[in-house]
Amino acid sequence: MYQYDEYDQRIVDERVAQFADQTRRYLAGELSEDEFRPLRLQNGLYIQRHAPMLRITVPYGNLRAEQLRTLAHIARRYDRGYAHVSTRQNIQFNWPRLEDVPEILGLLARVQMHAIQTSGNCIRNVTSDPFAGVAADELIDPRPWCEILRQWSTFHPEFAFLPRKFKIAVNGARDDRAVIQMHDIGLELKRGAAGELGFRVLAGGGLGRTPILGEEVSAFVPWQHLLSYCTAILRVYNLHGRRDNAYKARIKILVKALGIEEFARQVEAEFAHLKDGPETLTAAEIDRVAGRFSDPVLSPLPEDVAYAAHLAADKAFANWVRRNVRAHKVAGYASVTLSLKPAGVAPGDITAEQLDAVAELAERYSFGEVRSTHEQNIVMASVRQAELFELWQKLREIGLATPNIGLLTDIISCPGGDFCALANAKSIPIANAIQDRFDDLDYLHDIGEIEINISGCMNACGHHHVGHIGILGVDKNGAEWYQVTIGGAQGNDAALGKVIGPSFAAAEMPAVISSLIDTYIDNRHEDERFIDTVRRLGIEPFKTRVYAERAARQQEELAHV
């Protein structure tokens, strides 16, 4: 975990005091709504459908136990007893009162947290692999680089008013769990031919109204020039971004309009002016930032005999290990994912009581640290293998041991029309209805890995374009309908899903998912995942069955009228 230095803390404390005064002036009528709006957005405060929503930044998803306890206190005292993990690894509160927000920000500042740049046309929270630093397939730990980018981008005057919001992700493992291709800038840590450290740089990715996967701008940028090269990209974007049209203002539109070759040419031309300038990184600066991380020193442990015995004797525990436990880079340890997707709960929600309990368990089993994921779950990064069975039992007691990570009910979903004023349709009831339909864990394990992503509008906060099955809420003559895509994927083989046909009413969605799953089961090869079957067959067999079964249901309903 990164620990603030005196400058970090001073910046956050000063921002809290500044916003407290701005809020006071607004409530006193000294600032108009138009004047206050950019000020609140700079502090993560939105006005949603029913109440303000406060978005708390969680840099690259890292959280300490004391921070979890503060979040639990805020949930109880200022909200409705829960918090929400977003797809940007942040934490959101859906019901705070405007008058209380300065006090909430003050509490967060005491535990090195804030809401700076979680909204607005600026560089947002830098995200990364939730297993960074501990993943068995990791090549280079991305967290110090994420922190350098965070410090560089916070209050950067040149990038405070970009054409639109801007998102950066960094990956340092063989498997891309940071989804760098769907970001404005995606960074992949790598080694050059002589073993030198650098970055493969992608740009122009993003979902929303026009989903586009990022393209390679540079195959290798030496680490010393990371900030200068990112500055060059942002300067080209700042210069040419479509400020005249909010729907065309993201960098992905610029990259597509110019073409990746021309965009890269302009970036290289700008970089030529910046190379070896003040933003050039030094080994001393990297060491300074890396030295602020207080990671546990782990030594390899022998395989635990009791653990193996529990796996053999307890099917429920074995299923949980198979789905929720990942290999660790240090022998004798594992990483554990706590599912925030039990049936009947909004995906990503966690109660105040659960936050307190997770804080206690993190101190007992995971060196006081957890991670939030863009899949809207929580990770305990380093747990002794010998303590997994005991941890599992305690997680079951607090409802966080559902063995469904990567399965159909591990649904990614935005808050949708239940909260968001931008949404065309509700997301949470659709997620819950699908979870209810597929509540047999044995059946889920037999189906295997399937990712369902749900967005309530074209802003795509639920990342529906890259779900194996994507669901998009649309407005049809004032009614809520849902468009379905299949074939999307994140990771190394990222892909955008294809629409299967006309949209469906909310009540139809569980049956639609059933039709898709049945088509997969009838056509899959041995050990073939849903996404692999879709890629092999294309969407036509799925489309044909879905609409044929829909027509049959409609005929049956008419026959009973």
N, C-alpha and C positions, 0 to 999 in steps of 0.2 A: 504493500500500500504506500502511495505517495503521501508524505507528510509536508504540510505547508511550511514555508519559511516565513520570516517576518514580513516580507514584501507581499506574498500571497495574502496573508492575513490582513494586512493594512488595506489592500485593495478591496477586499470583500467587506471589511468593516466600514470603509468610507462609502461604498455603494449602498449599504444598508441605511446609513444615516441620510444619504442623499435621497433615497426613495421614500424614506419616512417623511421627510420634509415635502417632497412632491405630492405624496398622498394627502398630507395635511392640507396643503394649499388647494388641492382638487376638491376635497370634501368641504372646504370653507368657501368654495366658489371662486377662488382666485385663479384657477386654471380651468379652461373649457375642456369639454370632452375631446375635441380634436387636438388640443395641446397635450392632454394627459395620455392619449392613446399610445403614441410612440414611447413615452416614458414607461408606461406599464409593460408594454411588449418587451422593452429592453430588460425587464426584470421578470420575464416569464409569466406574466399575468394576462390571461385571455378572458374575454366575456363569452361564456358558452350559452347553451340553450336555457339553462335554469339558474346558473350561478357562475361566478368567476371560476376559472381553472388555473391553478398554479403549477407550473412545470419546473421541477427541481433537476438541475444538471447532475449527472453521475458520470464524471469523466471516465471514458473507456470501461464503464460498468463496475468500477471498484468501490466497495463499501466496507466500512468497519462496523463492529458491533455497536459502538457508542453512537454511530450515525443511525443505525437501525432503530435504536431506542429513542432517539430524537424524532425520527419519522413516526414511530408508534405514538409518541406523546402528541405530536401535531395531529395525527389522525383522530385521536380521541378528543383532544381539546378544541380543535378548530375545524374539524371535518366531520364525517359521519362514520368514523371508526374503521376506515380502510384507506389504503393507497393503491395506486395502479402503476404497474411497470409497463412502460411504453416500448414501442419497437425501436426507439433510439437509445435504449438502455437507461432512460431517465425515469424519474418518479413523478407521478401527477396526483394532485389532490383536486377533486371535482366540486367541493362544496365550501371553500373558505369564504369568509366575508372580507370584502375589500378593506374594511377598517382594521382587520387583524393581520393583513399580509405583512406590513413592516415588522410586526412582532414575530411572525413566523420566520421571516428572513433573518432576524436577529438571533433566534434560536439556532437556525441552521449555521450561521456564521461561527457560533461557539464550537461547532464540531466540524469545521472546515468544509462547509457546503454552501451552495448559493444557487440562484436561478439566473445568473448572468448569461445572456446570449442563448437562451433556450427558445427564443422566438425572434421575429424581426428579420430584416434582410441583411443578415450578417453570417459569419461562420459559426455554425451550430456546434453542438457537442461532438467531439471527435470520438469515434467508436472503434472497437477492435474485437478480437477474439475473446470471448469470456473465459477461455482456458489459457490465456496468455501467461507465459512464465512457468506453466506446469504441464502443458500438453506434450504427449509422447512424440507427436510428429512435428514439434516446433523446431524451426531452424534458428530463429533469432527472436528474442523477446521484444515485442513491439511497444510495450508500455512506456519505456523512457522516451521513445520517439513520439508517441501520442502526447505525452506530457509536454514535450518541447513544442509541439504544434499547438497545444492548448495555451501555453504561455505566450507564444508568438501571436496567436489570433485574438486573444482577449483584449478588447478595447483598441485593437489595431486601427488607427484613425483612417487609414486608406481603405479599409474594408468594412467600415461601420454602416455604410448605406449602399450596399450592392444592389444590382437590379432585382435580385430575389435571394431567398435563403440559400445557403451554401453548406454542403455536407461533405465531410472527409472521413474515410475509413482506412485503417492500416492493418495489414495481415503479415504475420511472420512465420506461418506454419505451412506444411505441404497442402493441407486442406484449407480452403478459403472459408472460414467461418465468420469473417467480417463482411462478406458479400461486397467486395470492393468494386465489382462491375456496375453496381446500381447506385454509385455515388458520383457527386460532382468531380471529386478527385479521389481516386483509389490508389493506394500505395502498397506495393508488395516488396517487403524486405528480401534481399537476395545477395548472393555472392557473385563477383565477377570472375573472369577467367583466372586471375591470379589470387583469388580468395578475398579480394577487397570487398568491403561492405557498401551497398548502395540500394537504390530503389527502382523498381519498374513502376512507371507512372502512367495511370489511366486517367482519362478525363471525359466528361460529357455523359456520364451515366445518370439515370434518374427514372422514377416511375411517374405517377400522376397521370395527367391527361394524355401525355405523349410518352409512353414508356420506351426508353432507349438504354441499351447496355453500353457502358463506357468503352472507349477504344484507347489503344496504346499511343501515348504521346512520346514517351521515351522508354527504350528498353532498359536503360541503366543510367541513373543519376547518382554520382558519388554522394555519400552521406553528408559530406561537408556542405553540399549545395542544396540540401533538401528545402530549406526555407526560401532561398533565392529562386529556386525553380517553381515552387508553389506561388510565390509572389508574381513571377512572370505569367503564370496561367491566370491568376486573378486579375492582373492588370489588363490582359487581353480581353478578359470577360467584362471587366469594369468599363472598358473603352467601347466595346461593341455590343454589349448585352441589350436586349430589347426592352428598354425602360418605358416604351410607349404602349406595351401590351403585356399585362401581367401573366397571360397564358403562354406567352412566348419568351418570357424573360429568363428562364433557367439556362444555364450554360450548355445543356444538352442541345437546345435549339440552335445556339450559335455554332457549336461543333458540327452539327448536321448541315447547317446552312453553308458553312465555309468548306466542309470536308475535312477529314482528319489530317490530311497532308498539309493543307494550307494553314489550319489551326496550329499544327505543330511547328510549321515554319515561323509563324508570328511569335509563338512562345519562345522558340530558340533565339529569334532576333531580340526579343525583350530580355531574355536571360543573358545574352551577350553583354548587356549594359550592367547587369546585376552581379555577374559572376565575380567572385573574390572580393565582393563589397562587404558592407557592415553586417549583413545577415549570414555571412559564411560561418558555419559552425566549427568549433574547435574541440579537440579531445577533452580539454579542461571543462568546457561547458557540458559535454555529454556526461562526464564523470560527476559533475555537480548535480545534475538532475537525477542520474541513476543512483547517486548516493542518498537521495531523499526517499528512496523506497525501502521500507522496513520488512523485507520478506524473511520468512523463517529459513533457517539453515537446516536442510533435511539430509539425513544420511540413509542409505539403503537399508531396508529391513528384510529379514527372511520372510518367506511366505508363511502365513498364519495357518496352522493346522485346523484350528477351530472354525476359521472362516470357510475353508473347504468343506468341512463337515456340515455347516449350516447350509451351504449351497446345495449339497446333496440331499439334505433331509427336509428342507422347507421350500416348497414350490413357489410360494408367494414371494419369499425373499429372493429366490433365484430369478424370478421374473423382473423384480425391481432392479436387481443388479444388471440384468441383461439390457434393460432399457435406460436406466437412470444413472449408471456408474460408468465412468470412462477411465481409460488407462492414463497413468501419471508418468512423468518422465523419471521419477525416482521410484525404484523398486520398493514394494511394501506400502505404497500410498495409492490413492485413487481420487478422482474428482467426482463429486456427486451433484446431480441436478435435482432440485426440489421443484416438483410440478405445481404450477399455479393454475392447473386446468382440471380440477375435479369437476364432476358433473354438477350442473346447476349454478356454477359460479362464473361471473364474467371473466374471460381469459385475461390473465395478468393481474387480477385483484388479489390483495393480501391484507388481512385484517391487522388491526393494531396488536391484538393478542398474538397473532402469528409472528409479527415483526419482533416483538419482545422475545418470543420463544426462539426464533431463529438467531437472534443476537446471543442468547444464552448458549445455544447449541454450537454456534460458530466459535465462541470462546472455549467451549469444552472440546470440540472435535476438529476445528479448522483454523486454529491460530488467530481467531478473532476476525476473520475476513470472509466476505461473500462477494459474488459478482452478479450483476443483473445481465440478462441476455436479450438480444433483439427478438428472440422467440417468446419473450415475456415470461421467463422463468427465472429462478435463482440458482446460483451455483456455489457450492462449497468446494473451493479449489483443491485443498490438500487435506485428505482424511486418511488416517492410518487404516490399512486393510483390516487389521485386527479389530477395529472399532465400528466397522460398517454395519454389522448385525445389530449392535446396540443403538447406533444412530437411526437405522431404519425403524426400529421399534418406537423410538421417540418421535420420529417424523410422522408415523402413522397416528400417533395420539393427537397431533395438531393438524391433521388433514393435509399434509404436504408430501405424502409418499405414494401418490398415484403412479403406477408403473406404465406411463403412457408417453414418455418422451420419444418424439419421432413418429408416433402412431397417429391414427386418424383423429382422435379426440384432443391431441396436443395442438389445438387450433390457435393460430395467430389472428387477432381481431382488434380493430380500432374500436373506440367507445361508441361510434355510430350515432344514430339519431336519438338515442337515450340521453346523450349529453351534448354532442357537437352541433352547433348552429349551422355548420356547413353541410352536414350530412343529408343525403337524399333519402336514406332508409336506415333502419335499425340494423345493427350487426350482432349485438349480444344475444337477442332472442334466437337468431338463426344458429349461432354457435351452440347455444344450449339445446336447441331442438335436435341438432345433429348429434350432440353428445348423448342425448336421451335415446336416440334411435340405435346408437352403437355403444351400448352400455355393457356389453359382454367382453370382458378383458381377454378371455381365451380366443374369441373370434378376432379381436383387434390384433393380437399377437400373430394369429394365422394370416391375416391380411398383410401384415408387415408395414414397412415404412410408407406413409402417405402424409404429405403436408397440405393442410387446408388453410388458406389465408382469406380473410374476409375484410373488405373495405366498405364503408357506408357511403362513399362518394368517390369521384374521380381523383381526388387528392391522394388516394392510395396509401393512407397511413397504415393500413393492414397488409400492404405489400402483396395484394392479390395477384398481380401480374406474374410473380415468381413462385406462386404456390403450385404444387402438382395439380391441385384443384383450386382455382381462384373464384371467389364470389364477390361481385360488385353490386352494391345497392344503387338502383336507378329510379328516377321519378317518372311514372307513366300516368299522365293525366291526374296528378295529385295522389296517386296510390304508390305503395312501395313494392317494387319488383326487383328481381335479382338476375344479373347476367352471369353466366358460368364460363370459365376458361379452363382448359386442361393443358398440361405439358410444360408449365412453367417450372423453373428450378433455380435454386441459389447455389453458391459454391463454385468449385472449379469449372463445372459445366453449366454455368448459369444460362437460363433461357427464359423467354417471355411466352406465357401461355397463349393459346388461340381460343377465340370465342367459339363455342359449339353451336350457337344458334340463338333464337329469340329468348327473351328473358322469362322468368318464372315468378309466380306469386309466392309469397312467404311460406304459405302452408304446403307448397309443393316441394320445398327444398330438401327435407329429409329423404323423400322418395327419389328425387333426382340423384342425390349422393348414392343411395342404394343401387340405382340403375348403373351408375358409373362403376361402383365396386363390383357388382355382379358381372359386368362386361369384362372387367379385369380378371376376375377369378376364373371365368370360363375360357379365357384366352391366354393366360400367363404361362410362360415356360417355368420349369422348376427353378426356384430361388430367384425369380425375376421380380423386381420391384414394379409398383404401379407406373412410375415414370418411365421405366424401361419398356414396359408393354406399350405405353402410349407412343413412345418414340419409334417402336418397331412397326406398329400397326397404323399410326396416324389417328386423327380424331374421328374419322368416319364411323367405325364400328360403335364407338361410344355415343356419338351423336344419334345414329340410327336407333339404337336401343332406348336411349333416354326419351326421345320424342314419340317412339312407338308405344312405349309403356305409358307415357303421359296421355296419349290419345285413347288408349284402352281404359285408363282410369276415368277420363272424361266421359267416355261412352257408358261406362258402368254407372257413373253418377247420374247421367241423363235417364238411364233405364229405371232408376229408383225414384225419379221425380214424379 
